[in-house]
Amino acid sequence: MKIVVFGASEMGCLIATEFFEDHDITIIDKEENKTDALNKLDISYIAGNGSNLNTLRAANIEDADVFIACTTFDEANIVSCLTVSRLSQAKTVCFVSKPEYIESLKLVKNTQYEVIDYVIWPEELLTQEIFRIITVPEAVDVEYFAGGKARLLEYRIKEDSLILNKKIKDCRFTEGTLVLAITRDENLFIPDGETEFKLNDKVIFMGYSTSLDILAREIFQSKTKVKTAAIIGGGSVGLMLAQNLEKINIKTKIIERDYKRCEDLTEELKNTLVLYGDGTNMELLEQESFGESDVVISVTNNDEKNLLCSLLTKQMGAKKVITRVSKSTNIGLFEKVGIDVAISPKEASITEIRNNLIETDVEILATVERGQGRVIEAQIPDNFKETTLTDLTLPAKAIIAIVQRNHSVIIPKGITTLKPRDSVLIFTREEDSQKIIDFFRG
């Protein structure tokens, strides 16, 4: 696939790094914006402006499959996408950072004037991901499947965990629950019955939503829903998150250091306490009982400040801390020093691009652990011979996690029979996903 990227920004570099091995990547930007990181990649670089006709033609835009505009200037991204839509059949992806542009582009969505295929606002994707995680206490990742009848939950094994140092085969998990994967030392693998749960492992479960609710109560001792939340940072993410939390009646407070922004937040939010101050002020945090919150979310634009605020509230007793990480390389570091969940808007954007644009030959429903694991969907062909899971030999290690048959959702066992026209959700590692898809197609 030929992908043209306008913008040698951090986002552009991340896109090139993620996809250059399997795709033809060309980046357009000024020569002075070309970084050492890009020099190390096997990509093409065109010096110029992504809105300029000659520059686009030099990048062979007529042959491109996807055009991604991800400079730090919304206007440049929009204009370049509009230009490309007149020159090429490439799908256009426009990154924006200002809410007003989101609203304007929504007005032409699904009308005869629509010329930009995908609009990505990283902060909105980040907000959605944080909100999903907040709604499930103790979980560090949450995904929904089969219309909400099934879920994927990821938990971290702590010192007081009931399954610490136990083998999977010795754990009596709720009926309708599967262990899909474990991430240990930042590496994801699919376990077997002999695998032991170790301290700080992140374990991925999938099952019926009701079964996972029981798992949360019995294994991870999560008996109550989140009732209180505290947000540090009143930017776009902080505002959208507070609005979502208000809708589900979670008592929320938000702290912001810019007085004018506090006035704006007060007008937008109906049931949220808006505090004027600095999230690194420990006296203020103690005075406003941030440490007593069920969850604290630090979403300023500064990684170092987010880390400091998160560690302060964690020390004060906050049950769960979620932290925004601008630099994707900091995610592992944040988690190592005790942050419960570290999330990057750029990683959320990469996932969106991968799932909806780049790998169109593979139906990816979700990715976990920065793309290391995937949930993919496959249709059982009409000529498939009915086979039980225990008799099924797959070309790579994978777990069939959900079988959808007519209107039924089945969390399968070894004796479950796969039948023609079943739709199956399969968990596997990234490097094995194509083999699994090819197997079911064959």
CORWO-V106134 format. One record per pair of residues at least 6 apart in sequence whose ideal C-beta (glycine too) atoms are under 7 Angstrom apart, sorted by the first residue. I is the first residue (numbers start at 1). J is the second residue. D is the distance in Angstrom with one decimal. If there is no record, write none. Layout:
i:I j:J d:D
i:I j:J d:D
This chain:
i:1 j:23 d:4.7
i:1 j:65 d:4.7
i:1 j:66 d:6.8
i:1 j:358 d:6.6
i:2 j:24 d:4.6
i:2 j:63 d:5.7
i:2 j:64 d:4.9
i:2 j:65 d:5.2
i:3 j:19 d:6.4
i:3 j:23 d:5.4
i:3 j:24 d:6.8
i:3 j:25 d:5.3
i:3 j:64 d:7.0
i:3 j:65 d:6.7
i:3 j:66 d:4.7
i:3 j:68 d:6.7
i:4 j:26 d:4.9
i:4 j:28 d:6.7
i:4 j:59 d:5.2
i:4 j:61 d:6.0
i:4 j:64 d:4.7
i:4 j:67 d:5.0
i:5 j:12 d:5.0
i:5 j:15 d:5.6
i:5 j:16 d:6.4
i:5 j:25 d:6.6
i:5 j:27 d:4.8
i:5 j:68 d:4.9
i:5 j:70 d:6.6
i:6 j:28 d:4.8
i:6 j:50 d:3.0
i:6 j:69 d:4.5
i:6 j:71 d:6.2
i:6 j:80 d:5.1
i:7 j:29 d:5.9
i:7 j:69 d:6.5
i:7 j:70 d:4.3
i:7 j:71 d:3.7
i:8 j:27 d:5.6
i:8 j:29 d:3.9
i:8 j:33 d:4.2
i:8 j:34 d:5.8
i:8 j:35 d:6.5
i:8 j:38 d:6.2
i:9 j:70 d:5.9
i:9 j:71 d:5.9
i:9 j:72 d:5.6
i:10 j:346 d:6.9
i:11 j:70 d:4.3
i:11 j:95 d:6.6
i:11 j:346 d:5.7
i:11 j:349 d:6.8
i:12 j:27 d:6.0
i:12 j:70 d:5.1
i:13 j:35 d:6.4
i:13 j:37 d:5.4
i:13 j:38 d:5.9
i:14 j:328 d:6.5
i:14 j:346 d:5.6
i:14 j:350 d:6.2
i:15 j:68 d:6.3
i:15 j:70 d:6.9
i:15 j:350 d:6.9
i:15 j:353 d:6.9
i:16 j:25 d:5.1
i:16 j:27 d:6.1
i:16 j:38 d:6.4
i:16 j:41 d:5.6
i:16 j:43 d:5.5
i:17 j:41 d:6.5
i:18 j:350 d:5.6
i:19 j:25 d:6.3
i:19 j:358 d:6.0
i:20 j:41 d:5.1
i:20 j:42 d:5.9
i:20 j:43 d:5.3
i:23 j:358 d:6.9
i:25 j:43 d:4.2
i:26 j:43 d:6.7
i:26 j:44 d:4.2
i:26 j:46 d:6.2
i:26 j:59 d:4.9
i:27 j:38 d:6.6
i:27 j:43 d:6.1
i:27 j:45 d:5.3
i:28 j:46 d:4.8
i:28 j:48 d:5.9
i:28 j:50 d:4.6
i:28 j:55 d:6.0
i:28 j:59 d:5.7
i:30 j:47 d:6.4
i:31 j:47 d:4.2
i:34 j:45 d:5.8
i:38 j:45 d:6.6
i:46 j:55 d:6.1
i:46 j:58 d:5.3
i:46 j:59 d:4.8
i:48 j:55 d:3.3
i:49 j:55 d:5.7
i:50 j:56 d:6.9
i:50 j:69 d:6.1
i:50 j:80 d:3.9
i:51 j:76 d:6.5
i:51 j:79 d:4.8
i:51 j:80 d:4.5
i:51 j:83 d:5.3
i:56 j:83 d:6.7
i:56 j:84 d:6.5
i:56 j:87 d:6.1
i:61 j:67 d:6.8
i:61 j:84 d:5.9
i:61 j:87 d:5.4
i:61 j:88 d:4.8
i:61 j:90 d:6.7
i:62 j:87 d:6.5
i:62 j:88 d:5.4
i:64 j:88 d:5.7
i:64 j:90 d:4.1
i:65 j:90 d:5.9
i:65 j:91 d:7.0
i:66 j:90 d:5.8
i:66 j:91 d:5.1
i:66 j:93 d:6.6
i:66 j:357 d:5.6
i:67 j:81 d:6.8
i:67 j:84 d:4.6
i:67 j:88 d:6.9
i:67 j:90 d:4.5
i:67 j:92 d:5.1
i:67 j:93 d:6.9
i:68 j:93 d:4.4
i:69 j:77 d:3.7
i:69 j:80 d:4.6
i:69 j:81 d:5.2
i:69 j:93 d:6.9
i:69 j:94 d:5.3
i:69 j:95 d:6.3
i:70 j:77 d:6.8
i:70 j:95 d:4.3
i:71 j:77 d:5.8
i:74 j:96 d:4.8
i:74 j:97 d:5.9
i:74 j:98 d:5.4
i:74 j:101 d:5.2
i:77 j:94 d:4.9
i:77 j:95 d:5.5
i:77 j:96 d:6.6
i:78 j:94 d:5.9
i:78 j:101 d:6.9
i:81 j:92 d:4.2
i:81 j:94 d:4.5
i:81 j:116 d:4.8
i:82 j:115 d:5.9
i:84 j:90 d:6.1
i:84 j:92 d:5.6
i:85 j:92 d:5.7
i:85 j:115 d:4.2
i:85 j:116 d:7.0
i:91 j:117 d:4.6
i:91 j:118 d:7.0
i:91 j:357 d:6.2
i:92 j:116 d:5.1
i:92 j:117 d:5.0
i:93 j:117 d:6.8
i:93 j:118 d:4.6
i:93 j:120 d:6.2
i:93 j:353 d:6.7
i:93 j:357 d:6.6
i:94 j:116 d:5.0
i:94 j:119 d:5.2
i:95 j:120 d:5.2
i:96 j:102 d:6.0
i:96 j:119 d:6.1
i:96 j:121 d:5.5
i:99 j:236 d:6.2
i:102 j:119 d:6.9
i:102 j:121 d:5.5
i:105 j:116 d:6.6
i:105 j:119 d:5.1
i:108 j:114 d:5.1
i:118 j:356 d:7.0
i:118 j:357 d:6.9
i:120 j:349 d:5.5
i:120 j:352 d:6.0
i:122 j:345 d:3.6
i:122 j:346 d:6.3
i:122 j:348 d:6.3
i:122 j:349 d:4.7
i:123 j:236 d:4.7
i:123 j:237 d:4.9
i:123 j:345 d:5.8
i:124 j:240 d:6.8
i:125 j:345 d:6.4
i:125 j:348 d:3.9
i:125 j:349 d:6.1
i:125 j:352 d:6.0
i:126 j:237 d:5.7
i:126 j:324 d:6.7
i:126 j:343 d:6.1
i:126 j:345 d:4.0
i:126 j:348 d:5.4
i:127 j:237 d:5.2
i:127 j:240 d:4.4
i:127 j:241 d:5.3
i:129 j:343 d:5.8
i:129 j:348 d:5.7
i:130 j:241 d:6.1
i:130 j:297 d:6.1
i:130 j:322 d:5.7
i:130 j:343 d:6.3
i:131 j:241 d:6.4
i:131 j:244 d:4.9
i:132 j:142 d:4.3
i:133 j:139 d:6.1
i:133 j:140 d:6.7
i:133 j:141 d:6.6
i:133 j:142 d:5.5
i:133 j:322 d:6.4
i:133 j:341 d:5.9
i:134 j:226 d:5.7
i:134 j:229 d:6.7
i:134 j:295 d:5.6
i:136 j:142 d:5.0
i:136 j:153 d:6.3
i:137 j:222 d:4.2
i:137 j:225 d:6.7
i:137 j:226 d:5.8
i:138 j:155 d:6.1
i:138 j:216 d:6.5
i:138 j:220 d:4.7
i:138 j:222 d:4.5
i:139 j:153 d:4.8
i:139 j:154 d:6.2
i:139 j:155 d:6.0
i:140 j:154 d:5.0
i:140 j:155 d:6.7
i:140 j:156 d:5.7
i:140 j:202 d:6.4
i:140 j:340 d:6.3
i:140 j:341 d:4.8
i:141 j:154 d:3.8
i:141 j:368 d:6.1
i:142 j:151 d:6.7
i:142 j:153 d:5.9
i:143 j:151 d:6.7
i:143 j:152 d:4.2
i:143 j:366 d:4.5
i:144 j:151 d:5.6
i:145 j:151 d:6.8
i:145 j:152 d:7.0
i:145 j:365 d:6.6
i:145 j:402 d:6.2
i:145 j:425 d:6.2
i:146 j:402 d:6.2
i:146 j:404 d:6.2
i:146 j:409 d:4.6
i:148 j:209 d:6.4
i:149 j:208 d:6.6
i:149 j:209 d:6.2
i:149 j:409 d:4.7
i:150 j:206 d:6.6
i:150 j:207 d:6.6
i:150 j:208 d:6.0
i:150 j:209 d:6.4
i:150 j:402 d:5.4
i:150 j:409 d:5.9
i:150 j:411 d:7.0
i:151 j:209 d:5.1
i:151 j:212 d:5.4
i:152 j:204 d:6.4
i:152 j:206 d:4.8
i:152 j:366 d:6.6
i:152 j:375 d:6.7
i:153 j:205 d:5.1
i:153 j:212 d:5.5
i:154 j:202 d:5.6
i:154 j:203 d:6.9
i:154 j:204 d:4.9
i:154 j:368 d:6.6
i:155 j:203 d:5.5
i:155 j:220 d:5.6
i:156 j:200 d:6.6
i:156 j:202 d:5.2
i:157 j:163 d:6.9
i:157 j:164 d:5.7
i:157 j:197 d:5.1
i:157 j:198 d:6.7
i:157 j:199 d:6.0
i:157 j:200 d:6.4
i:157 j:201 d:4.4
i:157 j:203 d:6.4
i:159 j:199 d:6.5
i:162 j:219 d:5.6
i:163 j:171 d:5.2
i:163 j:197 d:4.9
i:163 j:219 d:6.1
i:164 j:197 d:5.9
i:164 j:199 d:6.3
i:165 j:196 d:5.9
i:165 j:197 d:6.7
i:166 j:196 d:6.6
i:166 j:197 d:5.9
i:167 j:193 d:6.7
i:167 j:194 d:5.9
i:167 j:195 d:6.7
i:167 j:196 d:5.3
i:168 j:179 d:5.7
i:168 j:191 d:6.0
i:168 j:193 d:5.2
i:168 j:195 d:5.3
i:169 j:193 d:3.6
i:169 j:194 d:6.8
i:173 j:215 d:6.4
i:174 j:211 d:4.5
i:174 j:214 d:4.5
i:174 j:215 d:5.2
i:175 j:211 d:6.4
i:176 j:207 d:4.9
i:176 j:208 d:4.2
i:176 j:211 d:3.8
i:176 j:411 d:4.5
i:177 j:205 d:5.9
i:177 j:207 d:3.8
i:177 j:211 d:4.8
i:177 j:212 d:6.5
i:177 j:215 d:5.6
i:178 j:205 d:6.7
i:178 j:206 d:5.2
i:178 j:207 d:5.9
i:178 j:399 d:6.4
i:178 j:401 d:5.7
i:178 j:411 d:6.5
i:179 j:191 d:6.4
i:179 j:203 d:6.5
i:179 j:205 d:6.0
i:180 j:204 d:4.5
i:180 j:205 d:6.7
i:180 j:206 d:5.4
i:180 j:399 d:5.5
i:180 j:401 d:6.2
i:180 j:427 d:4.4
i:181 j:188 d:5.4
i:181 j:189 d:6.6
i:181 j:190 d:5.4
i:181 j:204 d:4.5
i:181 j:373 d:5.3
i:181 j:427 d:6.6
i:182 j:189 d:6.1
i:182 j:191 d:5.2
i:182 j:195 d:6.8
i:182 j:201 d:5.1
i:182 j:203 d:5.4
i:183 j:201 d:7.0
i:183 j:202 d:4.2
i:183 j:369 d:5.1
i:184 j:198 d:6.4
i:184 j:201 d:5.3
i:186 j:332 d:5.5
i:188 j:369 d:4.9
i:188 j:372 d:4.0
i:188 j:373 d:5.1
i:188 j:429 d:6.5
i:190 j:397 d:4.9
i:190 j:399 d:6.4
i:190 j:429 d:7.0
i:197 j:203 d:6.6
i:204 j:368 d:6.2
i:204 j:373 d:6.9
i:205 j:212 d:6.4
i:205 j:215 d:6.4
i:206 j:401 d:4.5
i:206 j:427 d:6.9
i:207 j:411 d:5.3
i:208 j:411 d:5.8
i:216 j:222 d:4.3
i:217 j:223 d:5.7
i:226 j:250 d:5.9
i:226 j:294 d:4.4
i:226 j:295 d:5.5
i:227 j:250 d:6.4
i:227 j:251 d:6.2
i:227 j:294 d:5.8
i:228 j:250 d:6.8
i:228 j:251 d:4.8
i:228 j:293 d:4.9
i:228 j:294 d:5.0
i:229 j:245 d:5.5
i:229 j:250 d:5.2
i:229 j:252 d:4.8
i:229 j:293 d:6.0
i:229 j:294 d:6.6
i:229 j:295 d:5.0
i:229 j:297 d:6.8
i:230 j:253 d:5.2
i:230 j:290 d:4.8
i:230 j:293 d:4.1
i:230 j:296 d:4.8
i:231 j:238 d:4.9
i:231 j:241 d:6.1
i:231 j:242 d:6.0
i:231 j:252 d:6.7
i:231 j:254 d:4.2
i:231 j:297 d:5.1
i:231 j:299 d:6.6
i:232 j:255 d:5.4
i:232 j:279 d:3.7
i:232 j:298 d:4.3
i:232 j:299 d:6.9
i:232 j:300 d:6.5
i:232 j:309 d:4.8
i:233 j:256 d:6.8
i:233 j:279 d:6.8
i:233 j:298 d:6.4
i:233 j:299 d:4.3
i:233 j:300 d:3.8
i:234 j:254 d:5.4
i:234 j:256 d:3.1
i:234 j:261 d:5.3
i:234 j:262 d:6.8
i:234 j:265 d:5.0
i:235 j:299 d:6.9
i:235 j:301 d:6.6
i:237 j:299 d:4.4
i:237 j:324 d:6.7
i:238 j:254 d:5.7
i:238 j:299 d:5.2
i:239 j:265 d:6.3
i:239 j:268 d:6.0
i:241 j:297 d:6.4
i:242 j:252 d:5.3
i:242 j:254 d:5.4
i:242 j:269 d:5.5
i:242 j:272 d:4.7
i:243 j:269 d:6.8
i:245 j:252 d:4.6
i:246 j:252 d:6.6
i:246 j:269 d:6.7
i:246 j:270 d:6.4
i:246 j:271 d:5.1
i:246 j:272 d:6.2
i:252 j:272 d:4.6
i:253 j:272 d:6.7
i:253 j:273 d:4.1
i:253 j:275 d:6.2
i:253 j:288 d:6.5
i:254 j:265 d:6.4
i:254 j:272 d:5.7
i:254 j:274 d:5.7
i:254 j:275 d:6.8
i:255 j:275 d:4.4
i:255 j:277 d:5.5
i:255 j:279 d:5.3
i:256 j:262 d:5.1
i:256 j:265 d:6.3
i:256 j:274 d:7.0
i:256 j:276 d:6.7
i:257 j:277 d:6.5
i:257 j:278 d:4.9
i:259 j:276 d:5.7
i:262 j:274 d:5.4
i:262 j:276 d:4.7
i:265 j:274 d:4.7
i:266 j:274 d:5.0
i:275 j:288 d:6.1
i:277 j:284 d:4.7
i:279 j:298 d:6.7
i:279 j:300 d:6.9
i:279 j:309 d:4.3
i:280 j:305 d:6.4
i:280 j:308 d:5.5
i:280 j:309 d:5.9
i:282 j:312 d:5.7
i:285 j:312 d:6.2
i:285 j:313 d:6.3
i:285 j:316 d:6.4
i:286 j:316 d:6.6
i:290 j:296 d:6.0
i:290 j:313 d:5.0
i:290 j:316 d:6.3
i:290 j:318 d:6.7
i:291 j:313 d:5.9
i:291 j:316 d:2.8
i:291 j:317 d:4.0
i:291 j:318 d:5.4
i:292 j:317 d:6.7
i:293 j:318 d:5.6
i:294 j:319 d:5.3
i:294 j:320 d:6.8
i:295 j:319 d:6.7
i:295 j:320 d:4.5
i:295 j:322 d:6.5
i:296 j:313 d:4.3
i:296 j:318 d:4.4
i:296 j:321 d:5.1
i:297 j:322 d:4.6
i:298 j:306 d:4.3
i:298 j:309 d:4.4
i:298 j:310 d:4.9
i:298 j:323 d:5.0
i:298 j:324 d:6.4
i:299 j:324 d:4.3
i:300 j:306 d:5.6
i:301 j:326 d:6.8
i:303 j:325 d:5.9
i:303 j:326 d:5.3
i:303 j:327 d:5.8
i:303 j:330 d:5.5
i:306 j:323 d:5.0
i:306 j:324 d:5.5
i:307 j:323 d:6.7
i:307 j:334 d:6.2
i:310 j:321 d:4.7
i:310 j:323 d:4.6
i:310 j:339 d:5.4
i:311 j:338 d:6.8
i:313 j:321 d:6.1
i:314 j:321 d:5.0
i:314 j:338 d:6.0
i:320 j:340 d:5.1
i:321 j:339 d:5.7
i:321 j:340 d:5.0
i:322 j:340 d:6.5
i:322 j:341 d:4.5
i:322 j:343 d:6.8
i:323 j:334 d:5.8
i:323 j:339 d:4.9
i:323 j:342 d:5.1
i:324 j:343 d:6.4
i:325 j:331 d:5.3
i:325 j:334 d:5.9
i:325 j:342 d:4.9
i:325 j:343 d:6.5
i:325 j:344 d:4.7
i:326 j:344 d:6.9
i:328 j:344 d:4.7
i:328 j:346 d:5.5
i:328 j:347 d:5.3
i:331 j:342 d:4.7
i:331 j:344 d:6.0
i:334 j:342 d:3.8
i:335 j:342 d:5.4
i:347 j:370 d:6.0
i:351 j:367 d:5.2
i:354 j:364 d:6.9
i:354 j:367 d:6.8
i:354 j:371 d:6.9
i:355 j:364 d:4.7
i:355 j:367 d:6.8
i:362 j:376 d:6.0
i:362 j:433 d:5.9
i:362 j:434 d:6.5
i:362 j:437 d:5.3
i:363 j:376 d:5.9
i:363 j:377 d:4.3
i:364 j:374 d:5.6
i:364 j:376 d:5.5
i:365 j:375 d:4.7
i:365 j:376 d:6.7
i:365 j:377 d:5.5
i:365 j:425 d:6.6
i:366 j:375 d:4.3
i:367 j:373 d:6.9
i:367 j:374 d:5.3
i:371 j:430 d:5.6
i:372 j:429 d:6.4
i:372 j:430 d:5.7
i:373 j:427 d:6.5
i:373 j:429 d:6.0
i:373 j:430 d:6.9
i:374 j:428 d:6.2
i:374 j:430 d:5.8
i:374 j:433 d:5.0
i:375 j:425 d:5.7
i:375 j:427 d:5.5
i:376 j:426 d:5.4
i:376 j:428 d:6.9
i:376 j:433 d:5.5
i:376 j:436 d:6.6
i:376 j:437 d:6.3
i:377 j:423 d:6.4
i:377 j:425 d:5.6
i:378 j:424 d:5.4
i:378 j:426 d:6.3
i:378 j:437 d:6.1
i:378 j:440 d:4.0
i:379 j:423 d:5.7
i:380 j:418 d:5.8
i:380 j:419 d:6.7
i:380 j:420 d:5.5
i:380 j:421 d:6.1
i:380 j:422 d:4.3
i:380 j:424 d:6.5
i:380 j:440 d:6.6
i:381 j:420 d:6.7
i:382 j:420 d:5.0
i:382 j:421 d:6.7
i:384 j:420 d:4.9
i:386 j:417 d:5.5
i:386 j:418 d:6.8
i:386 j:419 d:5.3
i:387 j:417 d:6.8
i:387 j:418 d:5.5
i:388 j:414 d:6.9
i:388 j:415 d:5.8
i:388 j:416 d:6.7
i:388 j:417 d:5.2
i:389 j:400 d:6.2
i:389 j:412 d:5.8
i:389 j:414 d:5.2
i:389 j:416 d:5.3
i:389 j:418 d:6.9
i:390 j:414 d:4.2
i:390 j:415 d:6.9
i:392 j:418 d:6.8
i:394 j:436 d:6.5
i:394 j:439 d:6.2
i:395 j:435 d:4.6
i:395 j:439 d:5.2
i:396 j:428 d:6.4
i:396 j:432 d:3.6
i:396 j:435 d:4.6
i:396 j:436 d:6.1
i:397 j:428 d:6.9
i:397 j:432 d:6.6
i:398 j:426 d:5.2
i:398 j:427 d:6.5
i:398 j:428 d:3.8
i:398 j:432 d:6.5
i:398 j:436 d:5.2
i:399 j:426 d:6.9
i:399 j:427 d:4.8
i:400 j:412 d:5.8
i:400 j:424 d:5.3
i:400 j:426 d:5.4
i:401 j:425 d:5.2
i:401 j:426 d:6.7
i:401 j:427 d:5.2
i:402 j:409 d:6.3
i:402 j:411 d:6.5
i:402 j:424 d:6.8
i:402 j:425 d:4.0
i:403 j:410 d:4.2
i:403 j:412 d:5.2
i:403 j:416 d:6.5
i:403 j:418 d:6.9
i:403 j:422 d:5.4
i:403 j:424 d:5.5
i:404 j:422 d:6.8
i:404 j:423 d:4.2
i:405 j:419 d:6.9
i:405 j:422 d:5.2
i:410 j:416 d:6.5
i:418 j:424 d:7.0
i:426 j:436 d:5.7
i:428 j:436 d:5.2
